[in-house]
Amino acid sequence: VKRRQKSTNQPSKEMDNDPVLYDQLVEFLSSDRDDLKLAAVQSALAITDRDGMEKLIQHKAIAPLTRLISHPTKIGSCAIETLQELTSSAMSYHQAIEDCIDNNIITRLTELAISSSGKSRNKNVNGALSLLTNITRMERGCVELLGKTMSLGESDSKPMVHILVTRFLADSIDGEDDAYQHVASILQNITQIESGRRLLTKSPDSSLLALILPQLKSTNMIRRRGIAGTIKNICFDEDSAWWLINTLDIVNYIL
């Protein structure tokens, strides 16, 4: 006979098919107590089988996990890791991404990527942008990100993608400390749709693509691969061919 876990003030470390346990876990994720939230998010992160991840999504764990990603302690980083798994490994990763977007995750992630500081800054930014890469695998995620702007003053603002690219270019560090490396993958994702390609090639700041081309020679494989994929996507626009060859001298970079 299966023993149902007794109601306690600690979430279960081992999950089974009992829906009560998943409901309880989601409840602990929304607790006012940090010790319960940490135990709950670590329990969620420990669920690696597909059936278990499916149940997390079905039991509405995405909403509280999304709210936790900005938490300044280990709770935040564990929440990001859990969402990375759910938006990439779960059978219902499309639903996981939809739920993330419904819970304003793009704003939360971009704020985290721009404003993080302290000893854990590189890890936090890297995790946030890795998750944003998963979110922009879907067209809705791309459209949402492309619609985000950041205020630079009373009457001035810039697309959030521009801000991320600026950080990407200014913060190039070899090795695991490369906090903004995943911006390259995000650019590859958003240029799969027309508005993303237009941002890099036909916006007032049409030099944006030119600025990222030198990253093809980066020692970081994630940067090289993402920028190469971005260029490939832009090449699908026939009217960009002349501009790429004659203005940007693209051949010089890709050979």
C-alpha atoms as an extended CHARMM CRD file, in Angstrom:
* protein
*
       255  EXT
         1         1  VAL       CA              0.0000000000        0.0000000000        0.0000000000  PROA      1               0.0000000000
         2         2  LYS       CA              1.4060000000        3.3940000000       -0.9900000000  PROA      2               0.0000000000
         3         3  ARG       CA              1.9150000000        5.6770000000        1.9390000000  PROA      3               0.0000000000
         4         4  ARG       CA              0.6640000000        9.1780000000        1.3850000000  PROA      4               0.0000000000
         5         5  GLN       CA              2.9790000000       11.7460000000        2.8340000000  PROA      5               0.0000000000
         6         6  LYS       CA              1.7290000000       13.3060000000        6.0020000000  PROA      6               0.0000000000
         7         7  SER       CA              1.0980000000       17.0150000000        5.9850000000  PROA      7               0.0000000000
         8         8  THR       CA              4.2360000000       18.6560000000        7.3500000000  PROA      8               0.0000000000
         9         9  ASN       CA              6.0260000000       21.9550000000        7.0600000000  PROA      9               0.0000000000
        10        10  GLN       CA              8.5960000000       20.4850000000        4.6700000000  PROA      10              0.0000000000
        11        11  PRO       CA              8.0490000000       19.5120000000        1.0200000000  PROA      11              0.0000000000
        12        12  SER       CA              8.7160000000       15.9540000000       -0.1030000000  PROA      12              0.0000000000
        13        13  LYS       CA             12.1730000000       15.2260000000       -1.4400000000  PROA      13              0.0000000000
        14        14  GLU       CA             10.9280000000       12.2270000000       -3.4030000000  PROA      14              0.0000000000
        15        15  MET       CA              8.0010000000       12.6870000000       -5.7400000000  PROA      15              0.0000000000
        16        16  ASP       CA              5.7170000000        9.9390000000       -6.9830000000  PROA      16              0.0000000000
        17        17  ASN       CA              2.4810000000        9.8620000000       -8.9490000000  PROA      17              0.0000000000
        18        18  ASP       CA              0.3670000000       11.1460000000       -6.0650000000  PROA      18              0.0000000000
        19        19  PRO       CA             -1.0940000000       14.4840000000       -7.2800000000  PROA      19              0.0000000000
        20        20  VAL       CA             -1.3710000000       15.6440000000       -3.6580000000  PROA      20              0.0000000000
        21        21  LEU       CA              2.4120000000       15.7750000000       -3.4460000000  PROA      21              0.0000000000
        22        22  TYR       CA              2.6600000000       18.0080000000       -6.5190000000  PROA      22              0.0000000000
        23        23  ASP       CA             -0.0460000000       20.3000000000       -5.1940000000  PROA      23              0.0000000000
        24        24  GLN       CA              1.8470000000       20.4890000000       -1.9170000000  PROA      24              0.0000000000
        25        25  LEU       CA              5.1120000000       21.2600000000       -3.6740000000  PROA      25              0.0000000000
        26        26  VAL       CA              3.5350000000       24.1260000000       -5.6130000000  PROA      26              0.0000000000
        27        27  GLU       CA              2.0770000000       25.4400000000       -2.3570000000  PROA      27              0.0000000000
        28        28  PHE       CA              5.5360000000       25.4520000000       -0.7340000000  PROA      28              0.0000000000
        29        29  LEU       CA              6.9820000000       27.3020000000       -3.7540000000  PROA      29              0.0000000000
        30        30  SER       CA              4.6150000000       30.1530000000       -2.8800000000  PROA      30              0.0000000000
        31        31  SER       CA              5.3670000000       30.0970000000        0.8510000000  PROA      31              0.0000000000
        32        32  ASP       CA              6.3390000000       33.2630000000        2.7340000000  PROA      32              0.0000000000
        33        33  ARG       CA              9.1920000000       31.3420000000        4.3430000000  PROA      33              0.0000000000
        34        34  ASP       CA             12.5060000000       31.2140000000        2.4670000000  PROA      34              0.0000000000
        35        35  ASP       CA             13.4990000000       27.8710000000        3.9900000000  PROA      35              0.0000000000
        36        36  LEU       CA             10.3410000000       26.2610000000        2.5880000000  PROA      36              0.0000000000
        37        37  LYS       CA             10.7840000000       27.9290000000       -0.7760000000  PROA      37              0.0000000000
        38        38  LEU       CA             14.3890000000       26.7230000000       -0.9940000000  PROA      38              0.0000000000
        39        39  ALA       CA             13.4620000000       23.1490000000       -0.0600000000  PROA      39              0.0000000000
        40        40  ALA       CA             10.5990000000       23.2010000000       -2.5630000000  PROA      40              0.0000000000
        41        41  VAL       CA             12.6070000000       24.5830000000       -5.4620000000  PROA      41              0.0000000000
        42        42  GLN       CA             15.4030000000       22.0900000000       -4.7950000000  PROA      42              0.0000000000
        43        43  SER       CA             12.8180000000       19.2930000000       -4.8050000000  PROA      43              0.0000000000
        44        44  ALA       CA             11.4460000000       20.5630000000       -8.1210000000  PROA      44              0.0000000000
        45        45  LEU       CA             14.9580000000       20.7240000000       -9.5700000000  PROA      45              0.0000000000
        46        46  ALA       CA             15.5670000000       17.1250000000       -8.5000000000  PROA      46              0.0000000000
        47        47  ILE       CA             12.6410000000       15.9260000000      -10.6460000000  PROA      47              0.0000000000
        48        48  THR       CA             14.3740000000       14.8740000000      -13.8470000000  PROA      48              0.0000000000
        49        49  ASP       CA             12.1060000000       12.1730000000      -15.2780000000  PROA      49              0.0000000000
        50        50  ARG       CA              9.7300000000       13.3190000000      -18.0120000000  PROA      50              0.0000000000
        51        51  ASP       CA              6.5830000000       12.1590000000      -16.2470000000  PROA      51              0.0000000000
        52        52  GLY       CA              7.5300000000       14.1630000000      -13.1750000000  PROA      52              0.0000000000
        53        53  MET       CA              8.3060000000       17.2810000000      -15.2060000000  PROA      53              0.0000000000
        54        54  GLU       CA              4.9970000000       16.9130000000      -17.0150000000  PROA      54              0.0000000000
        55        55  LYS       CA              3.2170000000       16.8430000000      -13.6720000000  PROA      55              0.0000000000
        56        56  LEU       CA              5.0300000000       19.9780000000      -12.5020000000  PROA      56              0.0000000000
        57        57  ILE       CA              3.7170000000       21.7900000000      -15.5660000000  PROA      57              0.0000000000
        58        58  GLN       CA              0.2050000000       20.3530000000      -15.1770000000  PROA      58              0.0000000000
        59        59  HSD       CA              0.0730000000       21.3490000000      -11.5010000000  PROA      59              0.0000000000
        60        60  LYS       CA              0.9060000000       24.9920000000      -12.3590000000  PROA      60              0.0000000000
        61        61  ALA       CA              4.4420000000       25.0820000000      -10.9280000000  PROA      61              0.0000000000
        62        62  ILE       CA              5.6180000000       27.4900000000      -13.6490000000  PROA      62              0.0000000000
        63        63  ALA       CA              3.9450000000       30.5600000000      -12.1050000000  PROA      63              0.0000000000
        64        64  PRO       CA              5.6050000000       30.3960000000       -8.6610000000  PROA      64              0.0000000000
        65        65  LEU       CA              8.9280000000       29.3340000000      -10.1940000000  PROA      65              0.0000000000
        66        66  THR       CA              8.8300000000       32.3750000000      -12.4790000000  PROA      66              0.0000000000
        67        67  ARG       CA              8.2170000000       34.6590000000       -9.5210000000  PROA      67              0.0000000000
        68        68  LEU       CA             11.2300000000       33.1640000000       -7.7240000000  PROA      68              0.0000000000
        69        69  ILE       CA             13.8480000000       33.7560000000      -10.4180000000  PROA      69              0.0000000000
        70        70  SER       CA             14.5830000000       37.2580000000       -9.1230000000  PROA      70              0.0000000000
        71        71  HSD       CA             15.1480000000       36.0460000000       -5.5550000000  PROA      71              0.0000000000
        72        72  PRO       CA             18.6360000000       37.2150000000       -4.4930000000  PROA      72              0.0000000000
        73        73  THR       CA             19.6120000000       33.9110000000       -2.8370000000  PROA      73              0.0000000000
        74        74  LYS       CA             20.1360000000       30.3560000000       -4.0620000000  PROA      74              0.0000000000
        75        75  ILE       CA             16.3710000000       30.1610000000       -4.4410000000  PROA      75              0.0000000000
        76        76  GLY       CA             16.5840000000       32.3200000000       -7.5620000000  PROA      76              0.0000000000
        77        77  SER       CA             19.3390000000       30.3350000000       -9.2640000000  PROA      77              0.0000000000
        78        78  CYS       CA             17.5870000000       27.0240000000       -8.4980000000  PROA      78              0.0000000000
        79        79  ALA       CA             14.3350000000       28.3850000000       -9.9320000000  PROA      79              0.0000000000
        80        80  ILE       CA             16.1420000000       29.3670000000      -13.1380000000  PROA      80              0.0000000000
        81        81  GLU       CA             17.7480000000       25.9290000000      -13.4240000000  PROA      81              0.0000000000
        82        82  THR       CA             14.3890000000       24.2400000000      -12.9250000000  PROA      82              0.0000000000
        83        83  LEU       CA             12.7460000000       26.3660000000      -15.6040000000  PROA      83              0.0000000000
        84        84  GLN       CA             15.6450000000       25.6710000000      -17.9640000000  PROA      84              0.0000000000
        85        85  GLU       CA             14.9080000000       21.9700000000      -17.6480000000  PROA      85              0.0000000000
        86        86  LEU       CA             11.1360000000       22.3670000000      -18.0010000000  PROA      86              0.0000000000
        87        87  THR       CA             11.4510000000       24.5440000000      -21.1270000000  PROA      87              0.0000000000
        88        88  SER       CA             13.8720000000       22.2160000000      -22.8550000000  PROA      88              0.0000000000
        89        89  SER       CA             13.5220000000       18.6340000000      -21.6020000000  PROA      89              0.0000000000
        90        90  ALA       CA              9.8430000000       18.1700000000      -20.7680000000  PROA      90              0.0000000000
        91        91  MET       CA              7.5430000000       16.6540000000      -23.3820000000  PROA      91              0.0000000000
        92        92  SER       CA              5.2730000000       19.6790000000      -22.9300000000  PROA      92              0.0000000000
        93        93  TYR       CA              8.0390000000       22.2550000000      -23.1810000000  PROA      93              0.0000000000
        94        94  HSD       CA              5.8440000000       24.3410000000      -25.5050000000  PROA      94              0.0000000000
        95        95  GLN       CA              3.2780000000       24.6190000000      -22.7080000000  PROA      95              0.0000000000
        96        96  ALA       CA              6.0440000000       25.4070000000      -20.2180000000  PROA      96              0.0000000000
        97        97  ILE       CA              7.2470000000       28.2750000000      -22.4120000000  PROA      97              0.0000000000
        98        98  GLU       CA              3.6970000000       29.5660000000      -22.8910000000  PROA      98              0.0000000000
        99        99  ASP       CA              3.1720000000       29.5170000000      -19.1200000000  PROA      99              0.0000000000
       100       100  CYS       CA              6.4690000000       31.3520000000      -18.5840000000  PROA      100             0.0000000000
       101       101  ILE       CA              5.5020000000       34.0920000000      -21.0340000000  PROA      101             0.0000000000
       102       102  ASP       CA              2.0440000000       34.3820000000      -19.4610000000  PROA      102             0.0000000000
       103       103  ASN       CA              3.8050000000       35.0580000000      -16.1590000000  PROA      103             0.0000000000
       104       104  ASN       CA              5.9200000000       37.9200000000      -17.5470000000  PROA      104             0.0000000000
       105       105  ILE       CA              9.1700000000       35.9850000000      -17.5690000000  PROA      105             0.0000000000
       106       106  ILE       CA             10.7760000000       37.9950000000      -20.3710000000  PROA      106             0.0000000000
       107       107  THR       CA             10.6260000000       41.2120000000      -18.3590000000  PROA      107             0.0000000000
       108       108  ARG       CA             11.9590000000       39.4160000000      -15.2910000000  PROA      108             0.0000000000
       109       109  LEU       CA             14.8410000000       37.8250000000      -17.2030000000  PROA      109             0.0000000000
       110       110  THR       CA             15.9230000000       40.9740000000      -19.0120000000  PROA      110             0.0000000000
       111       111  GLU       CA             15.8470000000       42.9650000000      -15.7760000000  PROA      111             0.0000000000
       112       112  LEU       CA             17.9810000000       40.2800000000      -14.1520000000  PROA      112             0.0000000000
       113       113  ALA       CA             20.4090000000       40.2930000000      -17.0840000000  PROA      113             0.0000000000
       114       114  ILE       CA             20.7950000000       44.0750000000      -16.9680000000  PROA      114             0.0000000000
       115       115  SER       CA             20.7730000000       44.7840000000      -13.2400000000  PROA      115             0.0000000000
       116       116  SER       CA             22.5610000000       41.8190000000      -11.6190000000  PROA      116             0.0000000000
       117       117  SER       CA             25.6000000000       42.6760000000       -9.5010000000  PROA      117             0.0000000000
       118       118  GLY       CA             27.7760000000       41.2050000000       -6.7870000000  PROA      118             0.0000000000
       119       119  LYS       CA             29.7610000000       37.9760000000       -6.6030000000  PROA      119             0.0000000000
       120       120  SER       CA             27.0920000000       35.9000000000       -8.3270000000  PROA      120             0.0000000000
       121       121  ARG       CA             26.5390000000       38.4160000000      -11.1270000000  PROA      121             0.0000000000
       122       122  ASN       CA             28.0550000000       36.3820000000      -13.9760000000  PROA      122             0.0000000000
       123       123  LYS       CA             26.2770000000       33.1800000000      -12.9460000000  PROA      123             0.0000000000
       124       124  ASN       CA             22.9250000000       34.9580000000      -12.5810000000  PROA      124             0.0000000000
       125       125  VAL       CA             23.1970000000       36.7240000000      -15.9300000000  PROA      125             0.0000000000
       126       126  ASN       CA             24.3800000000       33.5700000000      -17.6900000000  PROA      126             0.0000000000
       127       127  GLY       CA             21.4890000000       31.5700000000      -16.2570000000  PROA      127             0.0000000000
       128       128  ALA       CA             18.9050000000       34.2240000000      -17.0940000000  PROA      128             0.0000000000
       129       129  LEU       CA             20.0480000000       34.5290000000      -20.7090000000  PROA      129             0.0000000000
       130       130  SER       CA             20.2870000000       30.7580000000      -21.1160000000  PROA      130             0.0000000000
       131       131  LEU       CA             16.6400000000       30.5280000000      -20.0590000000  PROA      131             0.0000000000
       132       132  LEU       CA             15.7360000000       33.4400000000      -22.3510000000  PROA      132             0.0000000000
       133       133  THR       CA             17.2880000000       31.4330000000      -25.1950000000  PROA      133             0.0000000000
       134       134  ASN       CA             14.7810000000       28.6500000000      -24.4920000000  PROA      134             0.0000000000
       135       135  ILE       CA             11.8970000000       31.1170000000      -24.3150000000  PROA      135             0.0000000000
       136       136  THR       CA             12.7660000000       32.6320000000      -27.7150000000  PROA      136             0.0000000000
       137       137  ARG       CA             12.6890000000       29.2350000000      -29.3950000000  PROA      137             0.0000000000
       138       138  MET       CA              8.9960000000       29.9860000000      -29.8760000000  PROA      138             0.0000000000
       139       139  GLU       CA              7.8000000000       32.8060000000      -32.1150000000  PROA      139             0.0000000000
       140       140  ARG       CA              5.7160000000       34.3150000000      -29.3240000000  PROA      140             0.0000000000
       141       141  GLY       CA              8.8260000000       34.6080000000      -27.1630000000  PROA      141             0.0000000000
       142       142  CYS       CA             10.6890000000       36.3680000000      -29.9850000000  PROA      142             0.0000000000
       143       143  VAL       CA              7.8410000000       38.8120000000      -30.5630000000  PROA      143             0.0000000000
       144       144  GLU       CA              7.5700000000       39.5880000000      -26.8450000000  PROA      144             0.0000000000
       145       145  LEU       CA             11.3190000000       40.2430000000      -26.5160000000  PROA      145             0.0000000000
       146       146  LEU       CA             11.4310000000       42.4120000000      -29.6370000000  PROA      146             0.0000000000
       147       147  GLY       CA              8.6360000000       44.5340000000      -28.1670000000  PROA      147             0.0000000000
       148       148  LYS       CA             10.5730000000       45.2890000000      -24.9690000000  PROA      148             0.0000000000
       149       149  THR       CA             12.3290000000       48.6410000000      -24.5810000000  PROA      149             0.0000000000
       150       150  MET       CA             14.4750000000       50.1790000000      -21.8730000000  PROA      150             0.0000000000
       151       151  SER       CA             14.1360000000       53.8090000000      -20.8430000000  PROA      151             0.0000000000
       152       152  LEU       CA             17.3650000000       55.8070000000      -21.0890000000  PROA      152             0.0000000000
       153       153  GLY       CA             15.9000000000       59.1050000000      -19.9700000000  PROA      153             0.0000000000
       154       154  GLU       CA             12.7290000000       61.1590000000      -19.9330000000  PROA      154             0.0000000000
       155       155  SER       CA             12.2090000000       60.9670000000      -23.6860000000  PROA      155             0.0000000000
       156       156  ASP       CA             14.6510000000       58.3390000000      -24.8520000000  PROA      156             0.0000000000
       157       157  SER       CA             14.4660000000       54.5630000000      -24.9800000000  PROA      157             0.0000000000
       158       158  LYS       CA             16.1000000000       51.7100000000      -26.8520000000  PROA      158             0.0000000000
       159       159  PRO       CA             14.9610000000       48.2340000000      -27.8000000000  PROA      159             0.0000000000
       160       160  MET       CA             15.9940000000       45.7560000000      -25.1110000000  PROA      160             0.0000000000
       161       161  VAL       CA             17.7730000000       43.6970000000      -27.7720000000  PROA      161             0.0000000000
       162       162  HSD       CA             20.0780000000       46.6650000000      -28.4300000000  PROA      162             0.0000000000
       163       163  ILE       CA             20.9040000000       46.8950000000      -24.7320000000  PROA      163             0.0000000000
       164       164  LEU       CA             21.6860000000       43.1850000000      -24.5660000000  PROA      164             0.0000000000
       165       165  VAL       CA             23.9090000000       43.3880000000      -27.6550000000  PROA      165             0.0000000000
       166       166  THR       CA             25.7840000000       46.3230000000      -26.1240000000  PROA      166             0.0000000000
       167       167  ARG       CA             26.4700000000       44.2340000000      -23.0020000000  PROA      167             0.0000000000
       168       168  PHE       CA             27.3290000000       41.2370000000      -25.1900000000  PROA      168             0.0000000000
       169       169  LEU       CA             30.0280000000       43.2200000000      -26.9980000000  PROA      169             0.0000000000
       170       170  ALA       CA             31.3840000000       44.9950000000      -23.9190000000  PROA      170             0.0000000000
       171       171  ASP       CA             31.5150000000       41.9620000000      -21.6570000000  PROA      171             0.0000000000
       172       172  SER       CA             33.3680000000       39.3940000000      -23.7550000000  PROA      172             0.0000000000
       173       173  ILE       CA             35.3130000000       37.1610000000      -21.3640000000  PROA      173             0.0000000000
       174       174  ASP       CA             36.7820000000       33.8080000000      -22.2760000000  PROA      174             0.0000000000
       175       175  GLY       CA             35.6140000000       30.7570000000      -20.3650000000  PROA      175             0.0000000000
       176       176  GLU       CA             32.6720000000       30.0620000000      -18.0930000000  PROA      176             0.0000000000
       177       177  ASP       CA             32.6090000000       33.6480000000      -16.7910000000  PROA      177             0.0000000000
       178       178  ASP       CA             31.2640000000       34.9300000000      -20.1340000000  PROA      178             0.0000000000
       179       179  ALA       CA             27.9940000000       36.2030000000      -18.7080000000  PROA      179             0.0000000000
       180       180  TYR       CA             26.4780000000       37.4450000000      -21.9810000000  PROA      180             0.0000000000
       181       181  GLN       CA             27.4970000000       34.5850000000      -24.2930000000  PROA      181             0.0000000000
       182       182  HSD       CA             23.9000000000       33.4160000000      -24.7770000000  PROA      182             0.0000000000
       183       183  VAL       CA             22.9200000000       36.7170000000      -26.4120000000  PROA      183             0.0000000000
       184       184  ALA       CA             24.3540000000       35.1630000000      -29.6000000000  PROA      184             0.0000000000
       185       185  SER       CA             21.8340000000       32.3140000000      -29.3890000000  PROA      185             0.0000000000
       186       186  ILE       CA             19.0030000000       34.7710000000      -28.6630000000  PROA      186             0.0000000000
       187       187  LEU       CA             19.9210000000       36.7380000000      -31.7960000000  PROA      187             0.0000000000
       188       188  GLN       CA             19.8480000000       33.5140000000      -33.7940000000  PROA      188             0.0000000000
       189       189  ASN       CA             16.3520000000       32.8110000000      -32.4690000000  PROA      189             0.0000000000
       190       190  ILE       CA             14.8460000000       36.2510000000      -33.0640000000  PROA      190             0.0000000000
       191       191  THR       CA             16.1990000000       36.4700000000      -36.6230000000  PROA      191             0.0000000000
       192       192  GLN       CA             14.0360000000       33.4990000000      -37.5390000000  PROA      192             0.0000000000
       193       193  ILE       CA             11.1740000000       35.9990000000      -37.7710000000  PROA      193             0.0000000000
       194       194  GLU       CA             11.0160000000       39.0140000000      -40.0700000000  PROA      194             0.0000000000
       195       195  SER       CA             10.8710000000       41.6840000000      -37.3530000000  PROA      195             0.0000000000
       196       196  GLY       CA             14.0320000000       40.2550000000      -35.7830000000  PROA      196             0.0000000000
       197       197  ARG       CA             15.9200000000       40.3270000000      -39.0760000000  PROA      197             0.0000000000
       198       198  ARG       CA             14.6880000000       43.8510000000      -39.7130000000  PROA      198             0.0000000000
       199       199  LEU       CA             15.9820000000       45.0090000000      -36.3170000000  PROA      199             0.0000000000
       200       200  LEU       CA             19.5180000000       43.9390000000      -37.2140000000  PROA      200             0.0000000000
       201       201  THR       CA             19.5260000000       45.0360000000      -40.8530000000  PROA      201             0.0000000000
       202       202  LYS       CA             16.9990000000       47.7880000000      -41.5300000000  PROA      202             0.0000000000
       203       203  SER       CA             16.6540000000       49.7160000000      -38.2760000000  PROA      203             0.0000000000
       204       204  PRO       CA             18.0840000000       53.2540000000      -37.9280000000  PROA      204             0.0000000000
       205       205  ASP       CA             21.0910000000       51.6010000000      -36.2680000000  PROA      205             0.0000000000
       206       206  SER       CA             21.8030000000       49.3470000000      -39.2440000000  PROA      206             0.0000000000
       207       207  SER       CA             25.3790000000       48.8630000000      -38.0430000000  PROA      207             0.0000000000
       208       208  LEU       CA             24.1290000000       46.4600000000      -35.3400000000  PROA      208             0.0000000000
       209       209  LEU       CA             24.8670000000       43.4510000000      -37.5060000000  PROA      209             0.0000000000
       210       210  ALA       CA             28.2640000000       44.8680000000      -38.4370000000  PROA      210             0.0000000000
       211       211  LEU       CA             29.1270000000       45.1830000000      -34.7710000000  PROA      211             0.0000000000
       212       212  ILE       CA             28.5160000000       41.5200000000      -34.0190000000  PROA      212             0.0000000000
       213       213  LEU       CA             30.2750000000       40.0660000000      -37.0860000000  PROA      213             0.0000000000
       214       214  PRO       CA             33.7430000000       39.9890000000      -35.4300000000  PROA      214             0.0000000000
       215       215  GLN       CA             32.2760000000       37.5200000000      -32.9040000000  PROA      215             0.0000000000
       216       216  LEU       CA             32.6370000000       34.8740000000      -35.6340000000  PROA      216             0.0000000000
       217       217  LYS       CA             36.2860000000       34.7330000000      -34.5610000000  PROA      217             0.0000000000
       218       218  SER       CA             35.5370000000       34.5450000000      -30.8380000000  PROA      218             0.0000000000
       219       219  THR       CA             37.2010000000       31.7770000000      -28.8440000000  PROA      219             0.0000000000
       220       220  ASN       CA             33.7830000000       31.0650000000      -27.3140000000  PROA      220             0.0000000000
       221       221  MET       CA             31.9290000000       28.4220000000      -29.3450000000  PROA      221             0.0000000000
       222       222  ILE       CA             28.5040000000       29.6170000000      -28.1130000000  PROA      222             0.0000000000
       223       223  ARG       CA             29.2270000000       33.0990000000      -29.4590000000  PROA      223             0.0000000000
       224       224  ARG       CA             30.5610000000       31.8290000000      -32.8030000000  PROA      224             0.0000000000
       225       225  ARG       CA             27.7120000000       29.3840000000      -33.3470000000  PROA      225             0.0000000000
       226       226  GLY       CA             25.0010000000       31.9040000000      -32.4570000000  PROA      226             0.0000000000
       227       227  ILE       CA             26.3360000000       34.6510000000      -34.7150000000  PROA      227             0.0000000000
       228       228  ALA       CA             26.8430000000       32.1820000000      -37.5870000000  PROA      228             0.0000000000
       229       229  GLY       CA             23.2210000000       31.0840000000      -37.1900000000  PROA      229             0.0000000000
       230       230  THR       CA             22.1060000000       34.7260000000      -37.1150000000  PROA      230             0.0000000000
       231       231  ILE       CA             23.8710000000       35.4210000000      -40.4100000000  PROA      231             0.0000000000
       232       232  LYS       CA             22.3310000000       32.3040000000      -41.9690000000  PROA      232             0.0000000000
       233       233  ASN       CA             18.8480000000       33.4890000000      -40.9740000000  PROA      233             0.0000000000
       234       234  ILE       CA             19.4350000000       36.9510000000      -42.4140000000  PROA      234             0.0000000000
       235       235  CYS       CA             20.6360000000       35.4260000000      -45.6810000000  PROA      235             0.0000000000
       236       236  PHE       CA             17.1400000000       34.0210000000      -46.2080000000  PROA      236             0.0000000000
       237       237  ASP       CA             15.9860000000       37.5690000000      -46.9910000000  PROA      237             0.0000000000
       238       238  GLU       CA             16.6950000000       37.9800000000      -50.7080000000  PROA      238             0.0000000000
       239       239  ASP       CA             16.6910000000       41.7720000000      -50.5240000000  PROA      239             0.0000000000
       240       240  SER       CA             19.5220000000       41.6410000000      -47.9580000000  PROA      240             0.0000000000
       241       241  ALA       CA             21.9760000000       39.8760000000      -50.2720000000  PROA      241             0.0000000000
       242       242  TRP       CA             23.3670000000       42.9970000000      -51.9660000000  PROA      242             0.0000000000
       243       243  TRP       CA             23.6950000000       44.8450000000      -48.6550000000  PROA      243             0.0000000000
       244       244  LEU       CA             25.4370000000       41.9010000000      -46.9770000000  PROA      244             0.0000000000
       245       245  ILE       CA             27.9490000000       41.4330000000      -49.7900000000  PROA      245             0.0000000000
       246       246  ASN       CA             28.6670000000       45.0000000000      -50.8420000000  PROA      246             0.0000000000
       247       247  THR       CA             28.1130000000       47.0570000000      -47.7070000000  PROA      247             0.0000000000
       248       248  LEU       CA             29.0550000000       44.7110000000      -44.8890000000  PROA      248             0.0000000000
       249       249  ASP       CA             31.5870000000       42.7060000000      -46.8910000000  PROA      249             0.0000000000
       250       250  ILE       CA             30.1550000000       39.5780000000      -45.2730000000  PROA      250             0.0000000000
       251       251  VAL       CA             32.3750000000       37.2520000000      -47.3030000000  PROA      251             0.0000000000
       252       252  ASN       CA             35.4630000000       38.5930000000      -45.5430000000  PROA      252             0.0000000000
       253       253  TYR       CA             34.0400000000       37.5040000000      -42.1730000000  PROA      253             0.0000000000
       254       254  ILE       CA             32.7310000000       34.0770000000      -43.0560000000  PROA      254             0.0000000000
       255       255  LEU       CA             35.7280000000       32.7550000000      -45.0050000000  PROA      255             0.0000000000
